[in-house]
Amino acid sequence: MTVTAATPSTNIREILGAEGAALLSYESKTVSKGQLHLPGPDFVDRVVAQSDRSPQVLRSYQQILNTGRLAGTGFVSILPVDQGIEHSAGASFAPNPEYFDPENIVKLAIEGGCNAVASTMGVLASVSRKYAHKIPFLVKFNHNEMLTYPNIFKQSYFGSVKQCYEMGAAAVGATIYFGNDSARDEIKYVSDMFEEAHSYGMVTVLWCYTRNNKFKVTGADGKSVDYHSSADLTGQANHMGVTIKADIIKQKLPTNNGGYAALNSGGSAYGKWDKRVYTNLCGSDEAGKGGHPIDLCRYQVVNCYMGRAPLINSGGESKGAGDLQEAIYTAVVNKRAGGMGLISGRKAFQKPMKEGASLLHAIQDVYLDKSVTVA
């Protein structure tokens, strides 16, 4: 079946401003794009169908790729609104209280032209009979609840895979806090639940986040550097996520590099690492300093089995006036690195619905713009 994508209408270069030309013309000298399994209209036939995934999983995957403004491109734009648990409903929805009503979450995803809507078991179950056949549901079955005092970093599962299937979900999602003392338990039960989800014909999506207070390192200069979103640590998290058969990996855009190097300084020893990760694979120096944002993101894609499990980056928190430019920037970096799309929530749902939908359309226009190519 041939699906026609929408036509882009956003002036990406104007929004990006002075840095746009350099970002859009950058050519990567690390891992060649020719080595990657890139998104495209034939992605399910070309890549996913080579795996052991069942025909039912292939059908669900294709349903997601054939929905919304990006239908027929192989790229995805997903609206995630699961912050009511981990970020608390009050903190998340106070800027826009209409989203306390789950129906408005789904309406925003549809109005915003998304491929899927991702939310909690309760949110999507409450409106499943009205909307499960209108937009693919991605049901998140675990969360880190933030009512325990003091706050802890541990995912708890809130429902079963069978419940996700029975409400009509096309996909399930979960988070693992790699590097945390709860990680091994989370790896085990998420792996088991992903196997069950595949048996029901659903796609599996993993939020591959790192979480350990030791990943904030104080250097010799006395300054603290946060490596939770470093390319090397998030890349390894991605690799473990694909290993437990996540079909799509969600990851934060890299903000730096050199996590392993920093954690192996001052007499401490951590993990296994190789300086060529920084130099050859990321364009950084031997300590992980520097590196172009596209190359850092490409290393995340490389760890997703060279893109066999596509990378989607998160859109991040809403900061107000700069949201549009930041969202466009993130989308350009993801696309040019070889990623499959963006999963952006707070920048959209913490605005009036019309403005939120417009921001989602602008993100999608990056993937619709054929002049934005893989670096």
GISUL-V958276 format. One line per field, one symbol per residue. phi: phi as a letter, one per 20 degrees, with the letter a starting at -180 (. if undefined). psi: psi as a letter, one per 20 degrees, with the letter a starting at -180 (. if undefined). Layout:
phi->???
psi->???
This chain:
phi->.edeffdfceefffffmfffffffdfdfdeefffeeeefagdgfffdfffeeffgffgfffffffddnfegndndccdedcdffefdmffffdgfbffefegffffgffffemffaddafgfgfffcffecfedbfedeeecbefddfdfgcdbfdedaeffffffenfebdcbdcefnefeffffgfffgffffffffendfdcdfeeebagffedeefeneecedfdffffffffgfffffemfecddbfffdabnfffffddmnecbmcbbgfgfefecmeefenemofgffffffffgfellnfdfedeeenfednfeffffffgffffffffofdqcccdffeeecggfffffffffgfffeefffedff
psi->pppprrpqjpnghgghbhigghgiipppjdpqhiiqnqqrhjggghghiiajqrhhggggghggijqahjpjhirqopopmjihfhipgghgihhnihjhohhhghgggghikqhrpparggghhijghhihihpppopoiqqoqkipprqrnppqpirrhhggghjkqhqqqrqpnpiriighgggghggghhggghhijqqpppomqqophiioppahjiqppojhkqhgghghgghhghhjlphpppqqppiarkggghikrkiqppbprphhggfhiikraiijqapqhhhghhhgghillkjhoqppqqirrpjchjggghggggggggghijriaqnpfhhgikrqgghghhgghgghhghhoiiorp.
